[in-house]
Amino acid sequence: MTDHSFDLVILGGGSGGYAAAIRAAELGKTVALVEKDKVGGTCLHRGCIPTKALLHAAEVAESARDASAIGIRATFEGVDPAGVRAYREGIVAKKYKGLEGLVKARGITVVNGEGRLEAGPAVRVGDDLYRGTDVVLATGSYSRTLPGLEIGGRILTSEHALELDEVPGSVVILGGGVIGVEFASVWRSFGADVTIVEALDHLVPNEDLALSKGLERAFRRRGIQYSLGVRFQGATQTPDAVTVTLEDGKTFTADYLLVAVGRGPATAGLGYEEAGVTIDRGFVIADERLRTGVDHVWAVGDIVPGPQLAHRGFQQGIFVAEEIAGLSPVVIPDAHIPKVTYSHPEVASVGLTEAQAADAHGADGIVAYEYNLAGNGKSEILGTSGIVKVVRAKEGPVLGVHLIGDRVGELISEGQLVVGWEAHPEDIAPFIHAHPTQSEALGEAFLALAGKPLHAL
């Protein structure tokens, strides 16, 4: 056995792990980054980046179909799966090469292999032991399934769906959260018949009700079917099809079943509990400063309870590196982390929903306002409908910003600043939004809440 010593050893090279590594190296620490696959993790190789490339391809397909409506002569002749795959893989390869260069330039030691936490703290990889003054756990997540539902054949996870070499004729998607509605959007744009099965009462059920209902209306217009409020019972497959049965006896048959019921923390068999780390339902329990309770052992990203978002992992990785360096970084509450669902239309939010705000402040203690994108010039040019919804405490700060419409994900950073700085609408109303942009819709909502609407009643 060979011992290696570093200031910081990181187990997992995904979003949280490599962000911690880069920031720690910038702060003068020696860093070892242990990764069993490729640095970049799920987000770069099997999640965020490749799926958003698919969504852009889907957007181009929709634009080709609709070109005549704006006077452009174009036809949609179909989808070339091999061409889409090459486009997607090219983007991933370019980003991966850039990340490799960045890690190398920072002098970070990348250890390829399966690591296991040991007391010390340290991470064992084969016969080598990597001892760190501090160790960061960043092992990410995996695609969940349901009891009795085996993945294989025509029953897919999102990772398998990315590798399909065909556009399915029909798909049933189990789960109406972010992953489910994004793949539904892609496949429908590519020409598939799509049905979403969601056991809760609405699509994207963690969003404000107005956004859920708006997405449901948009999906109906697009011909995306969905079943809400009835639980999945079972699935059977033949060489040619999958049949899904719900608890009410209703059945759906399609070429494929995509299981999109969320992601679980990847912590099993990695020595966490043996080293004294507390695990609850697979998640690592950490305090608000991401300490696990074991001296000099930290946890970031999807293994920590909360929203499983790559940008949350980035932020937590940077936070831990700075905390170890004694910089006392500011804690960002999970409620202040923006969320975006990149479907057509997009859904974006930050802060409290109207229901959450009412629970916290009382129904009489809040004010909610919706501005319709029909009043926004750029949205009309783009041909998108939707709303901007802002929730504030009565005579107090903005508590939540919620958007639905094409490209609204690009607007949510302003919402994050407003919510994070506890700004009042009256503080924001004087700010100027360039015309014509969709950002004006946010400005109009703040103007209305400040009591001086311009293009709204």
N, C-alpha and C positions, 0 to 999 in steps of 0.2 A: 504493500500500500504506500502511495506517495502522498505527502501532505503539501498543499499549496495555501498560501496565506494572502488575503486581500483585505482592504478596508471594507468592501461591500461585496457580498455574493448574492446574486439574484437567481431565483429558481423560476424560470419561465420568461421567454423572450417575446411575448406579445406586447400589446399597447402599453400596459402598465409597466412591464418589466424593462422594455428597452427605453422608455421615457425615464425611468429611475436611473438606468445605467448611464445614459447620456448626460443627464443633469448632474449626477454624482461625479462623473469624470470631469465635467466642466468646473466643478468645485474642488478639483484636485485629488479626488479619491481614486485609489486603485480598485478596479471593478472586474469581477468575473460574472459573465452572463451565461447561465446554463439553459440550453434549449434542446429538446429531443428532435425537433423538426427543423423549421426555418425561422430565423428571427423575423418578427412581424406578426406571427401568430395567426389566429383565426381571422382577424379583421382584414389583414392585408391579403392573405392567400385564399381564404374560403368564405369570407363574410363581407364586410363593408365595401371594400374596393371592387371585387368582382361583381357583386350584386348591383352596385350602383352603375357599373359599366353596362350591365344587362338592362337596367332601367333607362339608361340613356339610349341604348339601341331601340328599346320599346318606344321611347319618345319620338325618335326619328321615324319609326314605322307609322306612328299615328300622324306625324306631320305630313308624310308622303300621302297617306289616305285623304287628308283634309286639305291638300294643297290647292285644289281647284276653288275652294271657298274663298281664297284670297287672291285668285287670279294667276296662280302658278300652275303651269302645265306639268304635271308629274303623275306617275302611276305607282301604285304599290303592287309589286309582282310577287312578293313572298319574302320569306326569311331564309337565309343561308346559314344553318346552324354552325357549320365549320367556319364560316367567315366571322360570325359573331364571337365564336370561341377564340379565334385567333386575335381579334380585336381586344377581347377581355384579357386574355393571357399576356398580350403585349403590354398592356397597362400595368398589370401586376408585376411582370418581369422588370419593367423600367423602375417602378417604385421600389422593388426589392433591391435592385442594384444600387439605387441611391441610398437606401438605408444601410446596406452593407458598407458602402463607402464612408458614411457618416460614423458608423460604429468603429470602423478601422481607424479613421482619422482621430477619434477620441482616445485611442489606445486601450479600448475595452477588450478583454480576453473573452472570446466566445468559446464555450465548451459544448460540443455537440454530444448529446447523450441523455439518457434518462436519469434525472436526479432524484435524490431522496433526502429529506431533512433529517439531520441528526443533532443531538445535543452538542453544545459547544459555544455558539451555534456553528453548524457546518452543513454542507451539502455533499453527499456521496454520489459519485458518478463512476460506476464500475469499481475499479480498485483505487481510484483517486478520491481524496478527501479535500474539499475546498473549504477552508476555514475563513470565516469573515468576522471582523469586529461586529458587523451587523449583517443580517440576512433578511432579504425581502422575498416573500412568497407571492408569486404572480402567475399561477398555473392555469388561469383562465377557465373556460367552460366548454361544455359539449352539448350536442343536440339531445334533448330529452325525448322519450317516447312515453307511452302509457302502459300500465300493466297488461300483459297478454298481447300486446301489439308488437310483433317482431318486424324489425326493419330488414328489407331484402326484397329482391324481385321487383315488383311494381309498387312497393311501399318504400318511400324515399324520405330522407332528411334533406335539409337545404343543401348540405355538402354534395349529396348524390344528385340533387336537381341541377346543380351547376354543371355536372358532368354529362348530362343528357345530350345525345347527339341528334336529337330530333325535337321538333315542336309537337308536343302532345296534341291529339285531337280533343281530349277532354281530361280534366283534372279535378279531383276533390281535394280540398285543402283543409286539414284538421287544425283549426286554430286561427282566430281572427285578429291576432296581435300584429306586431310590426312585420315579422318575417312572413306570416301568412298573407297579409294584404299586399306586401311588396311583390311577392311571387305571383299572386292573383293578377296584379296590375300588369306585370310583364307578359304573362302567358295570354292574357286577354288581348293585349296589344299585338301579340304575335299571331292571334287568330284562334286560340283554343277556347273551348267551352269550359267555364270555371265555376265551381260551386264551393263556397266556404262554409264549414261547419264550426260554429262557435258556441260553446256551452253557456256562456254568459249572455246577457240580454242585448249586447251591442258589439259591433266591430270596434277595434282599438279601445277596449273597455277601460283602460287606464287614463284615457283622455277626457276632457270636458265633454259633457253630454252633447253640447251643440256641435262639436267636431265629429263625434261618433255618428250623429244623425246626418250631418252633412256628407260624410264619406259614404254612408249607406245610400243616400239619394244619388250621389255621383256614380256609385257602382251599379245601381239599378239602371241608370241611363246608359251605362256602358255595356249592359247585358251580363254583368257578373252576378250570379245567383248566390244567395246565402241563406243558411238556416241558423236561427238564433235561439238561445234559451233551452236547448235540448241536448243532453249529454250523449257522447259517443258510446256505443255499446260494443261493437266489434267490426272486424274487417276480414273478408276472405278474398283470395285472389286465385285466378286461373292464369295460364300462360298469356292470355290476351287482355285481361281486365281485372279491376278491383271493385268489390262491392262493399260499401260501408253501410252499417246498420246503426240507427240511433235508438235510444231507449224507448221512444214512442212508436217504434216499429218502422219508421220511414227508412227507405233505402236509397242510396245513390250509387250508380255504377259509372266508372270512368276508366280511362287508360292507365292512370296513375293516381296514387294517394300520396300527397305530401304531408308529412307529420311536422307541424310547426307549433308545438305546444310549449315552446320556451326552451331555455338552456339551463343546464345544471352546473354547479361548481365542480371543477375537476380537482378533487382533493383526495380521493380514495387511493389507498396503497402508497402514499408518498411520505409516510412517517410522521405526519403532523401530530396526531394524537399521542404517539409514542414519545414525541419530544415535548409534550406538555401543552400543545396548542389546543384550545377549546374549539370543537366542531359541533355545529347544530344544523341538522338536516343537510349536511355536506358543506355548509358555509363556514368559513373561518370567522370567529367572533373577534372583532377588534374595536377599540374605542374610537372616539372621534378623531384622534391623531394617528390612527391606524396601527397602534401598538396591539400586539396579540395577547399580552399578559406574560409571555415568555421574554425574559430580558434580551434586548437587541434582536428580536424577531418581529418583523412587520408584515403586513398583508395589504395588497392592492388589487383593484380590478374586479373581475366577475366573481371571484371567490369571496368577496366581502358583500354582505347583504345590502341590497339597494339596486338602483337601475343598472342594468348590464349594458353599458355604453362604452365604446372605445374612447371617447373624449373624457369620460369619467376616469377611465384607467390612466390615460395620459396625465390628467391633473393629479391623480393620487400618486403616480410614480414620481412626478416632479415634487410634490408635497413631501413625500417621505425622504427623498434625497436632500431636500433643504432642511427638513426637521433633523435629520442625522447630522447635518453640517452646523446645526445650531442657529439657523436663520429664523426660526419661529414663524413659519408661513401661516397665512390666514386660512382657517377652515371654511370650505365652501359647502353649505348644506345641500343635500341631494335635491331638495325642492328647487334650488337655484341653478340646476344643471339643465340646459336646453335639450329637448327631445325632438327628433324629426323622423317622420315616416315618409319615405321617398316614393310613395305611390303616385298615381295620377288620379285625383289631385294629391298634392302633398299635405301633410298634417304636421304642425309644429307647435310646441308649447314650452312654457317655462313658468314655474311658480304654482300657485294653488288653483285648482278648478273652482268653479262657482260653488259646488257642493262642499268641497273642502274648506273654502273660505267661510261659508255659512256655518259649518261645524265649529270653526275656530273663533268666529266673531259674532255669530248669531245672524239669522236671516235679515234682521233689521239693521245690522251693522255693516253691511256691504252694499255696493252698487255694481251692477254688471251692465256693460254696454256692448252692442254688436254693430259693427260697421260693415255693410255689404259691399263686396268688391265690385258690384255692378256700378257703383259710383266712382270707380277708379279708372282713369283713362288707360294706364298701361295694362291693367287686367283686361280691359275691353279689347285692346290691341292683341293681346295674347290669346284671347278667347277663353279665359278662365272665369269661373264663378267661385264664390266662397265668401268667407267672412273673416273679420278681425274682431276678436272678443277680448275685452279688457275687464278685469275684475279689480276693484279697489275697495279698501276700507272706507266707510262713509266719512268724508272729510279727512281722509288719511291717504296712505301710500298705495301704490299699485301692488296688488298681491299676485296677479297672474296675467299672462298674455297668451292667447290661444288663437291659432291661425289655421285656415284651410283654404287651399287654392294652389294652382300650379306655381312653383318656384318660391313659395313662402318660406321654405327652409332657410333661404338667404336673408330673411328679415329677423330671424329669432334672436340674433345676437344683440340687437337693440333692445328687445324685450328683456334679455338677461341683464343688461346694464340697468334698465329701469327698475326691475324687481330687486336685483342685488343691491342697488343703492337706495332702495326704499323711497324712490322718487314719487312725488305727487303728480297727478296729471297737469296741475297748474305749473309745475316746474318744467315739464316737457313741452307744453303747448307752444311756447315761443320759438322752439327750435324749428329750423327750416328744412323741409324735405324736398329734394330736387324734383322738378316736374318735367316730364311725366315719369314717375317710378311707382312701383307698388309700395315702396316705403311710405308714400303719402297716405296710404290707408291707415297705417299706424298713427301717423300724425293727426289724421281726421278723428280717430277714436279718442286720442288724448285731448284734442280740442273740444270734442263733445262732452267728455267727462269734466273738463274744466269749465263747462257752461257757455262755450262760445263756438258751437258747431258752424262749419263753413259749407260743406257740400252734403250735409246730413240734417235731418229734422230732429 
